[in-house]
Each structure stands twice: as C-alpha cells, then as structure tokens.
C-alpha cells in the first residue's frame, strides 16, 4: 500500500509540472517570422534546377504593347525552366493590384515581378508577400520599402534620366528655344512622376528659353493622347515639340501632328521596332529605349539561380538607349 501511495504522489506531481510547463509555453511571447523562400524538391530539368511546382507571376499595370512584352519576357524565361507562368493585369487600379498580390500569396507562387501602379500604396501587401517567402522583383522605387527583405530584388531603370534624355532631345529639336508639351502617363504613377521630374528639371536647369506649355495625363492611351495633343496644338499654335512618356501615346500624338499639317517634333520613351522605324524615317524625332523583357526575364533567371542556392545582388540593371535618326537601328529596338 505504501508503494502504491508513493506512486500516486509521483504521478500527481508529474501531471502538475506538465500543466505548468504548458501554461508557460502558452504565455511565451510570439515573434513574427519571415518564412524562408520556397525551395524546389521535385524533378530536375535539363539545367539541373528542379522545376517542381514553381510558379512565377507577372503583374502588369495595364495590357498595352509594352506590358504584354513584359509578360512575354517572363513567359519565355519560365518556359526555359519548365516553370508555370501567370499573367495578371491590374487595369491601372491599385486596389485590383493589391488583390492580385494577395492572390499570389494565396496561390503560393514562388516569385513575381510587379509593375506597380502606386509604390506607396502597394508596399504593405508586397511586404506580406515577402514575409510569405515569395521572391519579389520590382522597380528600384520600391527599394526603400522592401530592401530589408533578402528575397526582394529591384530592376534599376532610371526614369528621371530617361526624362532628362528626352528633354535634351526636345531641346535639340527646338534649337534650344521654343514651346513644348508633355503627354504624360497615369496620374500619380511613379514612372509618370519620375519621368516628368527628370524632364522638367533638365529643361529648367539647362534650357531657360524653352517653355513647357502644358502637361496632360493620358493614361498610356493612344486615343486620349491624340486628343490631348490636338487641344495643345489648338491652344498653342506655335508649339514646336511634344515629349511623350510612352510610345503608344506618341503614335497618337504623331497622328495629331500630321493632321495639323505643322512641323512639330515628337520625342518618346520606349523603342519598339515600329517606333525605331519611325525615327529612321524621320517621322519621330527621337526615342529612349525601355526594354520590357529586360525587367521580367532576368527576374526569372535570378529566381532559378536562387532556387539552386546561389546568392544574387538585390539590384539588377536595365539600360536605356538613346536613339536618333543618326544611330537608329533595329538592333537598338526594345522588341
């Protein structure tokens, strides 16, 4: 009986101590953790990297020609490694873009490239994506918000420099004196803001005899840009040049210029083979290249190397090209 009583005491004490330990564990403070970026563990492809269930998403601002080539670059790179590629269109809507990133998190994509509608508004959900272990690739305007995450990477295309290069081209076209108009992209978008700042700053600092008569946001739309250019020409009969932030808008502006019968020079960012041909033919004065596949395809290549255990620099360069009639060649075209 004494042995039984002793055993009962030991058992009771053990239960009590176990309960205390559980309570302490439950009360221990919880710290948020960033998940490790996903690794592949499935079958290997011919490169040696395992394809598995790897998914890569390209999130566009809109589905214009430039953005479709951005997606095509991701598609081609994913096909090389047997990865699934998902194309998402934000339709110039920051709430929709936020929802698309959330969808990527829910689908557990491995990586994504995002062309942001609004860098400040999209930052919280991209942080959430990074914390979920997704490889996030985007522009350097997101660097301040995301650089603390080792699985975030940034394409370095300098929109301000591109805008400044366009200012130099406009100044050359005008003989450093005259009036010019700006055909801008989506109001509030980071690339629009930076391209405007780069252009205006260069004009103010270097070309005091050039007047910017107006800046109209045309949402990257050809028809809207054509109407805006017509209005500027009507309101400023002596306007001598247009700076367009995207080539589809520039094509609309060129139509307005041709319909006016005036000798007005057009300069644009983007350099598709169609636009390069226009420069070669003297229809377009100059264009500044912004190669869409240079943003997305390297992102997939970097993700493949990361999945293979290789480290990567957080910033990767995307070089602009300055194309005039003197040096125009299809070799310099973005796509």
BASE-732929 format. One record per residue (C-alpha): residue number from 1; x, y, z. Coordinates in Angstrom, 1 decimal. Layout:
N
n->NUM; x->X; y->Y; z->Z
...
***
This chain:
335
n->1; x->0.0; y->0.0; z->0.0
n->2; x->2.8; y->2.4; z->0.8
n->3; x->4.3; y->1.8; z->-2.6
n->4; x->1.0; y->2.4; z->-4.3
n->5; x->0.6; y->5.6; z->-2.4
n->6; x->4.1; y->6.8; z->-3.3
n->7; x->3.4; y->6.1; z->-7.0
n->8; x->0.2; y->8.0; z->-6.9
n->9; x->2.0; y->11.0; z->-5.4
n->10; x->4.7; y->10.9; z->-8.1
n->11; x->2.0; y->10.7; z->-10.8
n->12; x->0.1; y->13.7; z->-9.4
n->13; x->3.3; y->15.8; z->-9.2
n->14; x->4.2; y->14.9; z->-12.8
n->15; x->0.8; y->16.0; z->-14.1
n->16; x->1.1; y->19.2; z->-12.2
n->17; x->4.5; y->20.0; z->-13.6
n->18; x->3.4; y->19.2; z->-17.1
n->19; x->0.4; y->21.5; z->-16.8
n->20; x->2.7; y->24.3; z->-15.5
n->21; x->5.1; y->23.8; z->-18.5
n->22; x->2.2; y->24.0; z->-20.9
n->23; x->0.9; y->27.2; z->-19.4
n->24; x->4.4; y->28.8; z->-19.6
n->25; x->4.7; y->27.8; z->-23.2
n->26; x->1.3; y->29.3; z->-24.0
n->27; x->2.2; y->32.5; z->-22.3
n->28; x->5.7; y->32.9; z->-24.0
n->29; x->5.8; y->35.9; z->-26.3
n->30; x->5.4; y->35.2; z->-30.0
n->31; x->7.6; y->37.0; z->-32.5
n->32; x->6.7; y->37.2; z->-36.2
n->33; x->8.9; y->35.3; z->-38.5
n->34; x->9.6; y->35.7; z->-42.2
n->35; x->9.2; y->32.3; z->-44.0
n->36; x->12.2; y->31.0; z->-45.8
n->37; x->11.9; y->31.5; z->-49.6
n->38; x->10.5; y->28.4; z->-51.2
n->39; x->12.8; y->25.7; z->-52.5
n->40; x->12.2; y->23.1; z->-55.2
n->41; x->12.3; y->19.5; z->-54.2
n->42; x->10.8; y->17.9; z->-57.3
n->43; x->12.2; y->16.5; z->-60.6
n->44; x->15.2; y->18.3; z->-62.2
n->45; x->15.1; y->19.9; z->-65.6
n->46; x->18.0; y->19.9; z->-68.1
n->47; x->19.7; y->22.8; z->-66.4
n->48; x->20.0; y->20.9; z->-63.1
n->49; x->17.4; y->23.2; z->-61.3
n->50; x->14.3; y->21.3; z->-60.1
n->51; x->11.1; y->22.5; z->-61.7
n->52; x->8.6; y->21.1; z->-59.3
n->53; x->5.6; y->23.2; z->-58.7
n->54; x->7.4; y->26.5; z->-59.3
n->55; x->5.0; y->29.4; z->-60.2
n->56; x->6.1; y->32.9; z->-61.4
n->57; x->3.6; y->35.7; z->-61.8
n->58; x->4.0; y->38.9; z->-63.9
n->59; x->1.7; y->41.6; z->-62.7
n->60; x->1.2; y->44.4; z->-65.2
n->61; x->-0.2; y->47.9; z->-64.8
n->62; x->-2.2; y->47.5; z->-67.9
n->63; x->-2.2; y->45.4; z->-71.1
n->64; x->-0.6; y->47.8; z->-73.6
n->65; x->2.0; y->46.5; z->-76.0
n->66; x->4.9; y->47.3; z->-73.7
n->67; x->3.3; y->45.4; z->-70.8
n->68; x->2.5; y->42.5; z->-73.0
n->69; x->6.1; y->42.2; z->-73.9
n->70; x->7.0; y->42.4; z->-70.2
n->71; x->4.7; y->39.4; z->-69.7
n->72; x->6.2; y->37.7; z->-72.8
n->73; x->9.7; y->38.0; z->-71.3
n->74; x->8.5; y->36.2; z->-68.1
n->75; x->6.7; y->33.6; z->-70.2
n->76; x->9.8; y->32.8; z->-72.3
n->77; x->12.1; y->32.6; z->-69.3
n->78; x->9.7; y->30.3; z->-67.4
n->79; x->9.3; y->28.0; z->-70.4
n->80; x->13.1; y->27.5; z->-70.4
n->81; x->12.9; y->26.0; z->-66.9
n->82; x->9.5; y->24.4; z->-67.0
n->83; x->8.0; y->26.8; z->-64.6
n->84; x->4.3; y->27.8; z->-64.6
n->85; x->3.8; y->31.4; z->-65.6
n->86; x->0.8; y->33.5; z->-64.6
n->87; x->0.0; y->36.9; z->-66.2
n->88; x->-2.1; y->39.4; z->-64.2
n->89; x->-3.5; y->42.7; z->-65.4
n->90; x->-4.1; y->45.5; z->-62.7
n->91; x->-6.0; y->47.6; z->-65.2
n->92; x->-4.5; y->50.8; z->-63.7
n->93; x->-6.3; y->50.1; z->-60.4
n->94; x->-4.3; y->50.0; z->-57.2
n->95; x->-7.0; y->48.1; z->-55.3
n->96; x->-7.1; y->45.4; z->-58.0
n->97; x->-3.3; y->45.2; z->-58.0
n->98; x->-3.3; y->44.7; z->-54.2
n->99; x->-5.9; y->41.9; z->-54.6
n->100; x->-3.7; y->40.3; z->-57.3
n->101; x->-0.7; y->40.2; z->-55.0
n->102; x->-2.9; y->38.7; z->-52.3
n->103; x->-4.0; y->36.1; z->-54.9
n->104; x->-0.3; y->35.3; z->-55.5
n->105; x->0.2; y->34.8; z->-51.7
n->106; x->-2.9; y->32.5; z->-51.6
n->107; x->-1.7; y->30.5; z->-54.6
n->108; x->1.8; y->30.2; z->-53.0
n->109; x->3.6; y->31.4; z->-56.1
n->110; x->7.4; y->31.1; z->-55.9
n->111; x->8.2; y->34.5; z->-57.3
n->112; x->6.6; y->37.5; z->-59.0
n->113; x->7.6; y->40.6; z->-61.0
n->114; x->5.3; y->43.6; z->-60.4
n->115; x->5.0; y->46.8; z->-62.4
n->116; x->3.5; y->48.9; z->-59.7
n->117; x->0.5; y->51.3; z->-60.0
n->118; x->1.5; y->53.2; z->-56.8
n->119; x->4.6; y->52.3; z->-54.9
n->120; x->3.5; y->53.6; z->-51.6
n->121; x->0.0; y->52.0; z->-51.7
n->122; x->1.3; y->48.6; z->-52.8
n->123; x->4.2; y->48.4; z->-50.3
n->124; x->2.2; y->46.8; z->-47.4
n->125; x->0.9; y->43.8; z->-49.5
n->126; x->4.4; y->43.3; z->-51.1
n->127; x->5.9; y->43.2; z->-47.6
n->128; x->3.3; y->40.5; z->-46.8
n->129; x->4.3; y->38.6; z->-49.9
n->130; x->8.0; y->38.8; z->-49.0
n->131; x->7.2; y->37.6; z->-45.4
n->132; x->5.4; y->34.7; z->-47.0
n->133; x->8.6; y->33.6; z->-48.6
n->134; x->7.9; y->34.8; z->-52.2
n->135; x->10.7; y->36.2; z->-54.3
n->136; x->9.6; y->39.7; z->-55.1
n->137; x->11.0; y->41.5; z->-58.2
n->138; x->10.1; y->45.1; z->-58.9
n->139; x->11.5; y->48.6; z->-59.7
n->140; x->14.0; y->50.5; z->-57.6
n->141; x->11.3; y->52.9; z->-56.5
n->142; x->10.3; y->50.1; z->-54.1
n->143; x->13.8; y->49.7; z->-52.6
n->144; x->13.3; y->51.9; z->-49.6
n->145; x->10.2; y->49.9; z->-48.6
n->146; x->11.5; y->46.4; z->-49.3
n->147; x->15.3; y->46.3; z->-49.3
n->148; x->15.4; y->44.9; z->-45.7
n->149; x->13.9; y->41.7; z->-47.2
n->150; x->16.6; y->39.4; z->-48.6
n->151; x->14.1; y->37.9; z->-51.0
n->152; x->13.3; y->41.2; z->-52.7
n->153; x->15.1; y->42.4; z->-55.8
n->154; x->15.0; y->45.6; z->-57.9
n->155; x->15.3; y->46.4; z->-61.6
n->156; x->17.3; y->49.6; z->-61.9
n->157; x->15.8; y->51.7; z->-64.8
n->158; x->16.3; y->55.4; z->-64.1
n->159; x->13.0; y->57.1; z->-65.2
n->160; x->14.4; y->60.5; z->-64.2
n->161; x->17.4; y->60.1; z->-66.5
n->162; x->15.1; y->58.9; z->-69.3
n->163; x->13.0; y->62.0; z->-68.9
n->164; x->16.1; y->64.1; z->-68.9
n->165; x->17.4; y->62.5; z->-72.1
n->166; x->14.0; y->63.3; z->-73.7
n->167; x->14.5; y->66.9; z->-72.6
n->168; x->17.8; y->67.0; z->-74.3
n->169; x->16.2; y->65.6; z->-77.5
n->170; x->13.4; y->68.2; z->-77.4
n->171; x->15.9; y->71.0; z->-76.8
n->172; x->17.9; y->69.8; z->-79.8
n->173; x->14.8; y->69.6; z->-81.9
n->174; x->13.7; y->73.1; z->-81.0
n->175; x->17.2; y->74.6; z->-81.3
n->176; x->17.1; y->75.2; z->-77.5
n->177; x->14.3; y->77.8; z->-77.9
n->178; x->10.5; y->77.4; z->-78.2
n->179; x->7.5; y->75.7; z->-76.8
n->180; x->6.9; y->72.1; z->-75.9
n->181; x->4.1; y->70.0; z->-74.4
n->182; x->4.2; y->66.9; z->-72.1
n->183; x->2.0; y->63.9; z->-72.8
n->184; x->2.1; y->62.0; z->-69.5
n->185; x->1.1; y->58.6; z->-68.4
n->186; x->-1.1; y->57.6; z->-65.5
n->187; x->-1.6; y->60.4; z->-62.9
n->188; x->0.1; y->59.5; z->-59.6
n->189; x->2.0; y->56.6; z->-61.0
n->190; x->5.7; y->56.5; z->-60.0
n->191; x->7.1; y->56.2; z->-63.5
n->192; x->4.9; y->59.1; z->-64.6
n->193; x->6.1; y->61.3; z->-61.7
n->194; x->9.8; y->60.5; z->-62.2
n->195; x->9.7; y->60.9; z->-66.0
n->196; x->8.0; y->64.3; z->-65.5
n->197; x->10.5; y->65.4; z->-62.9
n->198; x->13.5; y->64.3; z->-64.9
n->199; x->12.3; y->66.2; z->-68.0
n->200; x->11.2; y->69.4; z->-66.2
n->201; x->14.3; y->69.6; z->-64.1
n->202; x->16.6; y->69.3; z->-67.1
n->203; x->14.6; y->72.0; z->-69.0
n->204; x->14.7; y->74.4; z->-66.0
n->205; x->18.4; y->73.9; z->-65.4
n->206; x->19.7; y->73.8; z->-68.9
n->207; x->17.2; y->75.3; z->-71.3
n->208; x->15.7; y->78.5; z->-69.9
n->209; x->14.4; y->79.6; z->-73.4
n->210; x->12.1; y->76.5; z->-73.6
n->211; x->8.6; y->76.8; z->-72.2
n->212; x->6.5; y->73.8; z->-71.2
n->213; x->3.0; y->74.9; z->-72.1
n->214; x->1.1; y->72.0; z->-70.5
n->215; x->1.3; y->68.5; z->-69.2
n->216; x->-1.7; y->66.2; z->-69.7
n->217; x->-2.1; y->62.8; z->-68.2
n->218; x->-3.3; y->60.4; z->-70.9
n->219; x->-3.2; y->57.0; z->-69.0
n->220; x->-0.9; y->55.5; z->-71.7
n->221; x->-3.8; y->55.5; z->-74.1
n->222; x->-3.2; y->56.4; z->-77.8
n->223; x->-6.6; y->58.0; z->-78.5
n->224; x->-6.5; y->60.0; z->-75.3
n->225; x->-3.1; y->61.3; z->-76.2
n->226; x->-4.1; y->62.2; z->-79.7
n->227; x->-7.0; y->64.3; z->-78.4
n->228; x->-4.7; y->66.0; z->-75.8
n->229; x->-2.2; y->66.8; z->-78.5
n->230; x->-4.9; y->68.3; z->-80.7
n->231; x->-6.0; y->70.5; z->-77.8
n->232; x->-2.4; y->71.7; z->-77.1
n->233; x->-1.8; y->72.5; z->-80.8
n->234; x->-5.1; y->74.4; z->-80.9
n->235; x->-4.3; y->76.4; z->-77.7
n->236; x->-0.6; y->76.9; z->-78.7
n->237; x->-0.3; y->77.3; z->-82.5
n->238; x->3.4; y->77.9; z->-82.2
n->239; x->4.2; y->74.7; z->-80.2
n->240; x->7.3; y->73.0; z->-81.6
n->241; x->7.7; y->69.7; z->-79.8
n->242; x->6.0; y->67.0; z->-77.7
n->243; x->7.6; y->64.8; z->-75.1
n->244; x->5.6; y->61.6; z->-74.7
n->245; x->6.2; y->59.2; z->-71.8
n->246; x->5.2; y->56.1; z->-73.8
n->247; x->5.3; y->55.2; z->-77.4
n->248; x->1.6; y->54.2; z->-77.8
n->249; x->0.7; y->57.8; z->-76.7
n->250; x->3.4; y->59.1; z->-79.1
n->251; x->1.7; y->57.3; z->-82.0
n->252; x->-1.5; y->59.1; z->-81.2
n->253; x->0.4; y->62.4; z->-80.9
n->254; x->2.0; y->61.8; z->-84.2
n->255; x->-1.4; y->61.4; z->-85.8
n->256; x->-2.5; y->64.8; z->-84.3
n->257; x->0.7; y->66.4; z->-85.6
n->258; x->0.2; y->65.0; z->-89.1
n->259; x->-3.4; y->66.1; z->-89.2
n->260; x->-2.4; y->69.6; z->-88.2
n->261; x->0.0; y->70.0; z->-91.1
n->262; x->2.6; y->71.6; z->-88.8
n->263; x->6.2; y->70.7; z->-88.3
n->264; x->6.1; y->69.6; z->-84.7
n->265; x->8.8; y->67.2; z->-83.4
n->266; x->7.8; y->64.2; z->-81.3
n->267; x->10.1; y->62.5; z->-78.7
n->268; x->9.1; y->59.4; z->-76.7
n->269; x->10.2; y->56.9; z->-74.2
n->270; x->10.0; y->53.3; z->-75.5
n->271; x->11.7; y->51.9; z->-78.6
n->272; x->9.8; y->49.1; z->-80.2
n->273; x->10.8; y->48.2; z->-83.8
n->274; x->7.8; y->50.2; z->-85.0
n->275; x->8.9; y->53.4; z->-83.2
n->276; x->12.6; y->52.9; z->-84.3
n->277; x->11.3; y->52.6; z->-87.9
n->278; x->9.5; y->56.0; z->-87.4
n->279; x->12.8; y->57.5; z->-86.1
n->280; x->14.7; y->56.1; z->-89.1
n->281; x->12.0; y->57.5; z->-91.5
n->282; x->12.2; y->61.0; z->-89.8
n->283; x->8.6; y->60.8; z->-88.5
n->284; x->9.6; y->60.6; z->-84.9
n->285; x->12.5; y->62.8; z->-83.8
n->286; x->14.0; y->60.5; z->-81.1
n->287; x->13.2; y->57.7; z->-78.7
n->288; x->14.6; y->56.5; z->-75.4
n->289; x->14.6; y->52.7; z->-75.0
n->290; x->13.0; y->51.0; z->-72.0
n->291; x->13.2; y->47.3; z->-72.8
n->292; x->10.3; y->45.4; z->-71.2
n->293; x->11.9; y->42.0; z->-71.3
n->294; x->14.9; y->43.4; z->-69.5
n->295; x->12.8; y->43.7; z->-66.4
n->296; x->11.0; y->40.3; z->-66.3
n->297; x->13.3; y->37.8; z->-68.0
n->298; x->16.2; y->38.5; z->-65.7
n->299; x->13.9; y->38.1; z->-62.7
n->300; x->13.1; y->34.5; z->-63.7
n->301; x->16.7; y->33.8; z->-64.3
n->302; x->17.7; y->35.2; z->-60.9
n->303; x->14.9; y->33.2; z->-59.2
n->304; x->16.2; y->30.0; z->-60.9
n->305; x->19.7; y->30.7; z->-59.5
n->306; x->18.3; y->31.5; z->-56.1
n->307; x->16.4; y->28.2; z->-56.1
n->308; x->19.6; y->26.5; z->-56.9
n->309; x->21.2; y->28.0; z->-53.8
n->310; x->23.1; y->30.8; z->-55.5
n->311; x->23.1; y->34.3; z->-54.0
n->312; x->22.1; y->37.3; z->-56.1
n->313; x->22.6; y->41.1; z->-55.9
n->314; x->19.5; y->42.9; z->-54.9
n->315; x->19.7; y->45.4; z->-57.8
n->316; x->20.0; y->44.4; z->-61.4
n->317; x->20.5; y->47.0; z->-64.2
n->318; x->18.1; y->47.7; z->-67.1
n->319; x->19.9; y->50.0; z->-69.6
n->320; x->18.1; y->52.8; z->-71.5
n->321; x->19.1; y->53.6; z->-75.1
n->322; x->19.1; y->57.0; z->-76.7
n->323; x->18.0; y->56.6; z->-80.4
n->324; x->18.0; y->59.4; z->-83.0
n->325; x->18.0; y->59.2; z->-86.8
n->326; x->21.8; y->59.2; z->-86.8
n->327; x->22.2; y->56.0; z->-84.8
n->328; x->18.8; y->54.3; z->-85.3
n->329; x->18.9; y->50.6; z->-85.9
n->330; x->16.6; y->47.6; z->-85.2
n->331; x->19.5; y->46.2; z->-83.1
n->332; x->18.7; y->49.0; z->-80.6
n->333; x->14.9; y->48.3; z->-80.5
n->334; x->13.4; y->47.1; z->-77.2
n->335; x->11.3; y->44.5; z->-79.0
***
